[in-house]
Each structure stands twice: as structure tokens, then as C-alpha cells.
């Protein structure tokens, strides 16, 4: 356990098991044990408790586990008036239809960015962006936006993080952020995935605080730098509209 971090071990383990289902829909007990690094007997007890409470269900024929109805009951009680990912969805669809590429929304969580909403391109060759995916902050256009517009203390924490500094040239990265702040958007070409390019712009709330990063991504052969520059003004207008939708 990290110094200063207070957790309840059993709860921590149970949540690690539940988080397995953000990767795929069903697991065998042995697969879960290997993934979370726990003994099979421990995982078996955890799964039995989660199953009893309705968070996990077990297929009696295949002996594989999937999420239970209790998870859906919890999600049904999300306040839709405050669920920005849902409120922004129509604008994402409109933007996808106009630009033809995959559109995503990212927020920062620690040293990762999380995709909270996405609308896939209709092109046969496209960038597939699963909702809920966690990606490192050291690469990608949306990562640059989430860092460049973060509060100074958060930005310093990220830029001084050892794992972050191992993956980027800090001097070059700070130059890129200065350019981003001047332009109002960031681009990336094959920074995290071969053959993929992206452009991202910040979404601000009514108080001028960074809320999320809007990103358009696709094959680098189609989403060229020249085309991304053409898309920039369209995206910035979309982020303005999305900011006005916020409570």
C-alpha cells in the first residue's frame, strides 16, 4: 500500500475483480485470478459474495462470470441531467456525421485519460474507440489538452511524475503545450498507435474551467495534418456548444 493511501483490502480486491469487466464481458474464475494477481481461493470467495449481492452472475453451464443486474440498477439511477457524456452525445453524432471520423470525449483520472463517450466512424476503415478505455497521459492529442489546460498544481504533478518523464521529452512537450495554448487545439500522429492520427480541443464549463477533451481520430492516411487544421475551427465551435450545455 502506498504511503498515505487508506484502503480496505477486501473492498479493494472486490473492486479490482469488478473492473475486469471493463475489459471484456465474461471471465472464468482462473482468468480473473491471473489478471488481478490473487489466489484462486480468494477470488472464489470474492465472486461468491459479489454473486450473492447481485453484482456478478455465473453461467452454470460454462462456469463463466458476467456482470449482474445490480450493476444496471445502479447505472439506472445516474442523474441524466448531470451526466454530461449523455448530454453531449447528440453533438458528437452531429460532429461524426460532418467530419466522418470517430469522435470521443476524454477526462483525466490520475495519470490516465478515460474515454467517457464515443461515436464510431461509419467508414469501413476507422478508429474504433471503446467507451471506458483507459489510456496513458504521455501520448495522444487529448492527453496534451488535458494537461495543458489543467490547474498549475495538477500540471506540475503530471510533468514531474517519474513514469511520465520516462516516456516524453519534457522540453519538447512544454513547447508543444505552448503551441497548443496559442492554437486552441492539439494534434498527434502515430504517438500511441501506428497509423492513427487525432486532433483534440478543450471543453470548458461556464466558469472557464476545463471539463473534458473532445477528440476526433482516424487513420493517419485520411486524417492528415492539413485536414486536421481544416477541422480545428469546426471542433472548437463544437466545444463551445458543449460547454454551453453544461449545468
Secondary structure, 3 states (H helix, E strand, C coil): CCCCCCCCHHHHHHHHHHHHHHCCCCEEHHHHHHHHCCCHHHHHHHHHHHHHCCCEEECCCCCEEEECHHHHHHHHCCCCCCCHHHHCHHHHHHHHHHHCCEEEEEEEECCEEEEEEEECCCCCCCCCCCCCCEEECCCCHHHHHHHHCCCHHHHHHHHCCHHHHCCCCHHHHHHHHHHHHHHCCEEEECCCCCCEEEEEEEEECCCCCEEEEEEEEEECCCCCHHHHHHHHHHHHHHHHHHHHHCC
